[in-house]
Amino acid sequence: MAGEFPLTAESTYLIGRALGHDLIRTNPRASVVIGQDTRESSSWIADRVMLGLASTGVEAHSAGVITTPGVAYLARSRKYAAGVVISASHNPWTDNGIKVFSGDGYKLPDAHEFAIEQEIFALLQNPESHPEPSLKLAPSLPGEAELRRAYIEWLATNVRADLSRLRVLVDCANGAATAEAPELFRACGVRATFLNASPDGQNINESCGALHPEIVARAVAKKKGQFDLGVTFDGDADRALFSDANGRVVNGDGILLLAARDMQARGVLTNSTIVATTMSNMGLEIALRNSGISMLRANVGDKYVLEEMLKSDATLGGEQSGHVIFRDGEATTGDGLLTALRVMEIMARSGRSIADLISDLKVFPQTIQNVRVREKIPFAQVPEIQRAIESAERELDGNGRVVVRYSGTEALARVMVEAESEEKMKAVVSSIAGAIKHALGT
């Protein structure tokens, strides 16, 4: 929670100082771009981080309220040593966080983050040895309008289709998208109507945004015929979810399908391969396969999706949650605004609705059953469990899937099954869960 450790006035200053030390080791003239969302705590946290950076000689430029991917773009395009985002994404307004991008626009590797964290903890052990300088810095808000404008112009100039016929209802989550989405969509000729675009510091994500895509979906359905598309951003707008013209929610799986087909048709889908996660529905994998496109699965988390994309040279990847990463251009992270524009471009170029573009996506029924266990023995070492899993996979015969794993924090085995029918799904999950309970249950 903002205002409590580790996000106190003292610790946020020392976080800035530790990051500054890290940057000047390799670049004595390092400068940083910093952006924030609309939480009331974001501005004071940004001010404190900027003071910490300045205490080490690092100059910080504030972009004010801007999306997380906007900071990543500015860090890369303006050759800053790093980009810093003050945001807690989709979480309540009382929370906050600090995210750092390297100068190439990518999130810091785990090892680099750990090294900076170690320095932060060392500084916190003896804060009186690091007194605050008596510097008078300009506050982080409103920030440099030119920086925000550069990000908007980059997004707009990459649009290659006429979007002027599209009527779109947009939920800005009372978050960072409110600072860029209206101007961006206006510049692209989109006829957009905005909801939840009046942030007051405490209403970010409150019954709106990407945790509640049904809000826009219901509004679109209620005004049937008035909108071609609904778009929902989260608090820092690094992801987007959608609604079709009939008020049905379209998640990241649907967006990956229509984007993959479009990129394949344009010859920019490298190796005819995309990266999704272990949670992406089997229906997506089958629809892609029918279009001649392979799907790799990464662990849940956009960081892991990107790692697999870089490893396999994939140009498209994403998650059900709406994080979609396009690597056929300059993007280095999931960007909700970019994703929304891509979806609108595909609709405009094809002349087809989003519902039509994914009409063959059959979402398989999915269930997850938890089984409490005495100990976490690898499943492959327990013959009874291994037999149950192999039997289930034979029964599904490629038209469904089984994922069995242990919880990272609890003494639980998680059994996830997708199948063509509810009946088969329930039978398969019951069989595997029963074997685990018999062999390892408490």
C-alpha positions as CSV (number, residue, x, y, z in Angstrom):
1,M,0.0,0.0,0.0
2,A,1.3,3.5,-0.9
3,G,2.6,5.3,2.2
4,E,3.6,2.1,3.9
5,F,6.9,0.2,3.6
6,P,8.3,-0.4,1.0
7,L,6.6,2.7,-0.5
8,T,7.3,5.3,2.2
9,A,8.8,8.8,1.5
10,E,12.1,7.6,2.8
11,S,12.2,4.3,0.8
12,T,11.1,5.8,-2.5
13,Y,13.9,8.4,-2.3
14,L,16.4,5.6,-1.6
15,I,14.9,3.5,-4.5
16,G,15.7,6.5,-6.8
17,R,19.1,6.8,-5.3
18,A,19.9,3.1,-5.8
19,L,18.7,3.2,-9.4
20,G,20.8,6.3,-10.0
21,H,23.9,4.6,-8.6
22,D,23.3,1.6,-10.9
23,L,22.9,3.8,-14.0
24,I,26.0,6.0,-13.5
25,R,28.3,3.0,-13.1
26,T,28.0,2.5,-16.8
27,N,27.0,6.0,-17.9
28,P,28.1,9.0,-15.9
29,R,25.8,11.2,-17.9
30,A,22.7,9.0,-17.6
31,S,19.2,10.5,-17.8
32,V,15.9,8.9,-17.1
33,V,12.3,9.3,-18.3
34,I,9.6,8.8,-15.6
35,G,5.8,8.5,-16.0
36,Q,2.9,7.7,-13.8
37,D,-0.7,6.7,-13.6
38,T,-3.6,8.6,-12.1
39,R,-3.4,7.4,-8.4
40,E,-3.1,10.2,-5.9
41,S,0.0,8.6,-4.6
42,S,1.7,8.4,-8.0
43,S,2.8,12.1,-8.1
44,W,4.6,12.1,-4.7
45,I,6.2,8.8,-5.3
46,A,7.5,10.1,-8.7
47,D,8.8,13.3,-7.0
48,R,10.7,11.3,-4.4
49,V,12.2,8.9,-7.0
50,M,13.3,11.9,-9.1
51,L,14.9,13.4,-6.0
52,G,16.8,10.2,-5.3
53,L,18.0,10.1,-9.0
54,A,19.1,13.7,-8.8
55,S,21.1,13.0,-5.7
56,T,23.4,10.8,-7.7
57,G,23.6,13.2,-10.6
58,V,21.0,11.5,-12.9
59,E,18.7,13.9,-14.7
60,A,15.0,12.8,-14.8
61,H,12.5,14.0,-17.3
62,S,8.8,13.6,-16.4
63,A,6.3,12.6,-19.0
64,G,3.5,13.1,-16.4
65,V,0.5,10.8,-16.7
66,I,1.3,8.3,-19.4
67,T,0.8,4.6,-20.1
68,T,3.4,2.1,-19.1
69,P,4.3,1.2,-22.7
70,G,4.5,4.9,-23.4
71,V,7.5,5.1,-21.0
72,A,9.1,2.0,-22.6
73,Y,8.8,3.7,-26.0
74,L,10.3,7.0,-24.8
75,A,13.2,5.3,-23.1
76,R,14.1,3.5,-26.3
77,S,13.4,6.2,-28.9
78,R,14.9,9.1,-26.8
79,K,17.9,7.1,-25.8
80,Y,17.3,7.5,-22.0
81,A,19.4,5.2,-19.8
82,A,16.1,3.9,-18.2
83,G,12.4,4.5,-18.0
84,V,10.5,4.4,-14.7
85,V,6.8,3.9,-14.3
86,I,4.9,4.6,-11.1
87,S,1.8,2.4,-11.3
88,A,0.0,-0.5,-9.8
89,S,-1.7,-1.4,-13.0
90,H,-5.1,-3.1,-12.4
91,N,-4.9,-2.9,-8.6
92,P,-6.9,-0.6,-6.3
93,W,-6.0,3.0,-6.0
94,T,-4.5,2.5,-2.5
95,D,-1.7,0.4,-4.0
96,N,1.2,1.5,-6.0
97,G,4.4,0.2,-7.5
98,I,7.6,1.1,-9.3
99,K,8.6,-0.5,-12.6
100,V,11.8,0.0,-14.4
101,F,12.6,-0.4,-18.1
102,S,16.2,-0.5,-19.5
103,G,17.3,1.9,-22.2
104,D,16.3,-0.6,-24.9
105,G,12.6,-0.5,-23.7
106,Y,12.6,-3.9,-22.2
107,K,11.9,-4.8,-18.6
108,L,15.0,-5.3,-16.5
109,P,16.2,-8.9,-16.3
110,D,15.6,-10.6,-12.9
111,A,19.3,-10.6,-12.0
112,H,19.6,-6.9,-12.7
113,E,16.5,-6.1,-10.6
114,F,17.9,-8.2,-7.8
115,A,21.2,-6.3,-7.8
116,I,19.3,-3.0,-7.5
117,E,17.1,-4.4,-4.7
118,Q,20.2,-5.5,-2.8
119,E,21.5,-1.9,-2.9
120,I,18.1,-0.5,-1.8
121,F,18.1,-2.8,1.2
122,A,21.7,-1.8,2.0
123,L,20.7,1.9,1.9
124,L,17.7,1.3,4.1
125,Q,20.0,-0.3,6.8
126,N,21.7,3.1,7.2
127,P,19.5,5.9,5.7
128,E,21.1,8.7,7.8
129,S,24.3,8.1,5.9
130,H,22.5,9.3,2.7
131,P,20.9,12.6,3.6
132,E,18.6,14.2,1.1
133,P,20.1,17.0,-1.0
134,S,18.6,20.5,-0.7
135,L,17.6,20.5,-4.4
136,K,14.5,22.3,-5.8
137,L,13.2,20.1,-8.5
138,A,10.2,20.7,-10.7
139,P,7.3,18.5,-9.7
140,S,6.6,15.4,-11.8
141,L,3.1,16.7,-12.8
142,P,2.1,17.9,-15.3
143,G,5.3,16.8,-16.9
144,E,6.6,17.5,-20.4
145,A,3.6,17.5,-22.9
146,E,6.1,17.0,-25.8
147,L,7.0,13.6,-24.5
148,R,3.4,12.4,-24.3
149,R,2.8,13.9,-27.8
150,A,5.8,12.0,-29.2
151,Y,4.3,8.7,-28.0
152,I,0.9,9.5,-29.5
153,E,2.4,10.6,-32.8
154,W,4.4,7.3,-33.0
155,L,1.2,5.2,-32.5
156,A,-0.8,7.3,-35.0
157,T,1.8,7.3,-37.8
158,N,1.9,3.5,-37.7
159,V,-1.8,3.2,-38.6
160,R,-2.1,2.1,-42.2
161,A,-5.9,2.0,-42.7
162,D,-8.8,4.3,-42.7
163,L,-10.4,4.0,-39.3
164,S,-13.0,6.8,-39.7
165,R,-16.0,4.5,-40.2
166,L,-15.4,2.7,-36.9
167,R,-17.7,3.6,-33.9
168,V,-15.9,2.6,-30.7
169,L,-16.9,2.7,-27.0
170,V,-13.8,3.0,-24.8
171,D,-13.3,2.3,-21.1
172,C,-10.2,4.2,-19.9
173,A,-10.4,2.7,-16.3
174,N,-10.0,6.2,-15.0
175,G,-6.3,5.5,-15.5
176,A,-3.3,6.4,-17.7
177,A,-5.2,5.9,-20.9
178,T,-7.2,9.0,-20.2
179,A,-4.1,11.1,-20.9
180,E,-3.5,9.7,-24.4
181,A,-6.4,7.7,-25.8
182,P,-8.8,10.6,-26.7
183,E,-6.1,12.5,-28.6
184,L,-4.8,9.4,-30.2
185,F,-8.2,8.1,-31.5
186,R,-9.1,11.6,-32.6
187,A,-5.8,11.8,-34.6
188,C,-6.6,8.4,-36.2
189,G,-10.2,9.5,-37.2
190,V,-11.9,7.0,-34.9
191,R,-15.4,7.9,-33.8
192,A,-14.8,7.1,-30.1
193,T,-17.0,7.6,-27.1
194,F,-15.3,7.4,-23.7
195,L,-16.3,5.9,-20.4
196,N,-14.5,6.2,-17.0
197,A,-12.2,8.9,-18.3
198,S,-12.5,11.3,-15.3
199,P,-9.8,10.3,-12.8
200,D,-9.9,11.8,-9.4
201,G,-6.9,10.0,-7.8
202,Q,-9.1,7.3,-6.1
203,N,-11.3,5.9,-8.8
204,I,-8.7,4.1,-11.0
205,N,-10.0,0.6,-11.8
206,E,-13.0,1.1,-9.6
207,S,-15.7,-1.2,-11.0
208,C,-14.3,-0.5,-14.5
209,G,-11.3,-1.3,-16.7
210,A,-9.8,-4.6,-17.8
211,L,-11.0,-6.5,-14.6
212,H,-14.5,-5.7,-15.7
213,P,-14.8,-5.9,-19.5
214,E,-18.4,-6.8,-19.1
215,I,-19.1,-3.1,-18.3
216,V,-18.3,-2.0,-21.9
217,A,-19.8,-5.2,-23.3
218,R,-23.2,-4.5,-21.6
219,A,-23.1,-0.8,-22.7
220,V,-22.4,-1.9,-26.3
221,A,-25.3,-4.5,-26.2
222,K,-27.6,-1.9,-24.6
223,K,-27.0,0.5,-27.5
224,K,-27.2,-2.2,-30.2
225,G,-26.2,-0.9,-33.6
226,Q,-24.5,2.2,-32.3
227,F,-21.0,0.7,-31.8
228,D,-18.8,-1.6,-33.9
229,L,-16.4,-2.3,-31.1
230,G,-15.9,-2.0,-27.3
231,V,-12.4,-1.5,-25.9
232,T,-11.4,-1.8,-22.2
233,F,-8.0,-0.7,-20.9
234,D,-6.5,-1.5,-17.5
235,G,-5.0,1.2,-15.1
236,D,-1.7,1.6,-16.9
237,A,-3.0,0.6,-20.4
238,D,-0.5,-2.1,-21.1
239,R,-3.3,-4.4,-22.0
240,A,-6.7,-4.2,-23.6
241,L,-9.8,-6.4,-23.8
242,F,-12.7,-6.0,-26.3
243,S,-16.4,-6.4,-26.9
244,D,-18.0,-7.3,-30.3
245,A,-21.0,-5.3,-31.6
246,N,-23.4,-7.7,-29.8
247,G,-21.8,-7.2,-26.4
248,R,-19.8,-10.4,-26.2
249,V,-16.4,-10.1,-24.5
250,V,-13.3,-10.9,-26.6
251,N,-10.3,-11.8,-24.5
252,G,-6.6,-12.0,-25.5
253,D,-7.0,-15.4,-27.1
254,G,-9.4,-13.9,-29.7
255,I,-7.1,-11.0,-30.4
256,L,-4.1,-13.4,-30.9
257,L,-6.1,-15.4,-33.4
258,L,-7.2,-12.5,-35.6
259,A,-3.8,-10.7,-35.3
260,A,-1.9,-13.9,-36.2
261,R,-4.0,-14.5,-39.3
262,D,-3.6,-10.9,-40.4
263,M,0.1,-11.0,-39.9
264,Q,0.4,-14.3,-41.6
265,A,-1.5,-12.9,-44.6
266,R,0.8,-9.9,-44.8
267,G,4.0,-12.1,-44.5
268,V,5.2,-10.7,-41.2
269,L,4.4,-13.6,-38.8
270,T,7.9,-15.1,-38.5
271,N,8.0,-18.9,-38.8
272,S,4.2,-18.9,-38.8
273,T,4.4,-19.1,-35.0
274,I,3.0,-17.2,-32.1
275,V,3.6,-17.5,-28.3
276,A,0.7,-17.8,-25.9
277,T,0.6,-19.2,-22.3
278,T,-0.3,-22.3,-20.5
279,M,-3.7,-20.7,-19.8
280,S,-4.6,-20.0,-23.4
281,N,-7.6,-22.1,-24.5
282,M,-7.1,-25.3,-26.6
283,G,-9.6,-23.8,-29.0
284,L,-7.1,-21.1,-29.9
285,E,-4.5,-23.7,-30.6
286,I,-6.8,-25.6,-32.9
287,A,-8.1,-22.5,-34.8
288,L,-4.5,-21.4,-35.4
289,R,-3.5,-24.9,-36.5
290,N,-6.3,-24.9,-39.0
291,S,-4.8,-21.7,-40.4
292,G,-1.3,-23.2,-40.7
293,I,0.0,-21.4,-37.6
294,S,1.9,-23.0,-34.7
295,M,1.5,-22.0,-31.1
296,L,4.2,-22.2,-28.4
297,R,3.2,-22.0,-24.7
298,A,5.1,-20.0,-22.1
299,N,4.5,-19.6,-18.4
300,V,1.8,-17.1,-17.4
301,G,3.2,-13.5,-17.3
302,D,4.0,-11.2,-20.2
303,K,7.7,-11.3,-19.1
304,Y,7.8,-15.0,-19.9
305,V,5.9,-14.6,-23.1
306,L,8.5,-12.1,-24.3
307,E,11.3,-14.4,-23.3
308,E,9.9,-17.2,-25.4
309,M,9.2,-14.8,-28.3
310,L,12.9,-13.6,-28.3
311,K,14.1,-17.2,-28.1
312,S,11.9,-18.4,-30.9
313,D,12.1,-15.2,-33.0
314,A,8.2,-14.9,-32.8
315,T,6.7,-11.6,-33.9
316,L,3.4,-12.1,-31.9
317,G,2.6,-13.2,-28.4
318,G,0.3,-12.6,-25.6
319,E,-2.1,-13.7,-22.8
320,Q,-5.8,-14.2,-22.3
321,S,-5.7,-11.1,-20.0
322,G,-5.1,-8.8,-23.0
323,H,-1.3,-8.4,-22.9
324,V,-0.4,-8.6,-26.5
325,I,3.1,-8.0,-27.8
326,F,3.7,-7.1,-31.4
327,R,7.4,-7.4,-32.5
328,D,6.9,-6.7,-36.2
329,G,7.5,-3.0,-35.4
330,E,9.2,-1.1,-32.6
331,A,7.2,-2.2,-29.6
332,T,9.1,-4.0,-26.8
333,T,6.2,-4.6,-24.4
334,G,2.4,-5.1,-24.3
335,D,0.6,-1.9,-25.3
336,G,-3.2,-1.6,-25.0
337,L,-3.4,1.4,-27.2
338,L,-1.3,-0.3,-29.9
339,T,-3.4,-3.5,-29.6
340,A,-6.7,-1.5,-30.0
341,L,-5.4,0.2,-33.1
342,R,-4.2,-3.1,-34.6
343,V,-7.7,-4.6,-34.0
344,M,-9.4,-1.6,-35.6
345,E,-6.9,-1.7,-38.6
346,I,-7.7,-5.4,-39.2
347,M,-11.5,-4.7,-39.1
348,A,-11.1,-1.7,-41.4
349,R,-8.9,-3.5,-43.9
350,S,-11.0,-6.6,-44.0
351,G,-14.4,-4.9,-43.8
352,R,-15.3,-7.6,-41.2
353,S,-16.6,-7.4,-37.7
354,I,-14.5,-8.7,-34.8
355,A,-17.2,-11.4,-34.2
356,D,-16.8,-12.6,-37.9
357,L,-13.0,-12.6,-37.7
358,I,-13.0,-15.1,-34.8
359,S,-16.2,-16.9,-35.6
360,D,-14.5,-20.3,-35.7
361,L,-12.8,-19.9,-32.3
362,K,-14.5,-22.7,-30.3
363,V,-13.7,-22.1,-26.6
364,F,-13.3,-25.5,-24.9
365,P,-14.9,-25.9,-21.5
366,Q,-12.1,-25.6,-18.8
367,T,-12.0,-26.6,-15.2
368,I,-9.4,-26.5,-12.5
369,Q,-9.5,-28.8,-9.4
370,N,-7.1,-28.4,-6.5
371,V,-6.0,-31.4,-4.5
372,R,-4.2,-31.0,-1.1
373,V,-1.1,-33.1,-0.9
374,R,1.3,-34.3,1.8
375,E,4.4,-33.7,-0.3
376,K,5.3,-32.4,-3.7
377,I,6.8,-35.5,-5.4
378,P,7.3,-35.0,-9.2
379,F,4.2,-36.6,-10.9
380,A,6.4,-38.6,-13.3
381,Q,7.8,-40.4,-10.3
382,V,4.4,-41.6,-9.1
383,P,3.2,-44.4,-11.5
384,E,-0.4,-44.2,-10.5
385,I,-0.6,-40.5,-11.3
386,Q,1.4,-40.8,-14.5
387,R,-0.9,-43.6,-15.7
388,A,-4.0,-41.4,-15.0
389,I,-2.5,-38.5,-17.0
390,E,-1.5,-40.7,-19.9
391,S,-4.9,-42.3,-20.0
392,A,-6.6,-38.9,-20.0
393,E,-4.4,-37.7,-22.8
394,R,-5.2,-40.8,-24.9
395,E,-8.9,-40.2,-24.3
396,L,-8.7,-36.6,-25.3
397,D,-6.8,-37.6,-28.5
398,G,-5.6,-34.0,-29.3
399,N,-9.0,-32.5,-28.8
400,G,-8.3,-31.1,-25.3
401,R,-5.4,-30.9,-22.9
402,V,-4.3,-31.6,-19.4
403,V,-2.0,-29.4,-17.2
404,V,-1.0,-30.8,-13.8
405,R,1.3,-28.8,-11.6
406,Y,2.0,-27.9,-8.0
407,S,1.1,-24.6,-6.5
408,G,4.1,-22.4,-5.9
409,T,3.0,-21.3,-2.5
410,E,0.7,-24.0,-1.1
411,A,0.7,-27.8,-0.6
412,L,-1.7,-28.2,-3.5
413,A,-1.7,-30.0,-6.8
414,R,-3.6,-28.2,-9.5
415,V,-5.3,-30.2,-12.2
416,M,-6.5,-28.2,-15.3
417,V,-8.5,-29.9,-18.0
418,E,-10.0,-28.6,-21.3
419,A,-12.1,-30.9,-23.4
420,E,-14.7,-30.6,-26.2
421,S,-17.6,-31.4,-23.8
422,E,-18.4,-30.7,-20.2
423,E,-19.0,-34.4,-19.6
424,K,-15.6,-35.5,-20.9
425,M,-13.9,-32.6,-19.0
426,K,-15.4,-33.6,-15.7
427,A,-14.6,-37.3,-16.2
428,V,-11.0,-36.6,-17.0
429,V,-10.4,-34.1,-14.1
430,S,-12.1,-36.5,-11.7
431,S,-9.9,-39.4,-12.8
432,I,-6.6,-37.5,-12.4
433,A,-7.6,-35.7,-9.2
434,G,-8.6,-39.1,-7.7
435,A,-5.2,-40.6,-8.6
436,I,-3.4,-37.7,-6.9
437,K,-5.6,-37.9,-3.9
438,H,-5.0,-41.6,-3.5
439,A,-1.3,-41.4,-3.9
440,L,-0.4,-38.2,-2.3
441,G,-3.5,-36.8,-0.6
442,T,-3.7,-35.7,3.0
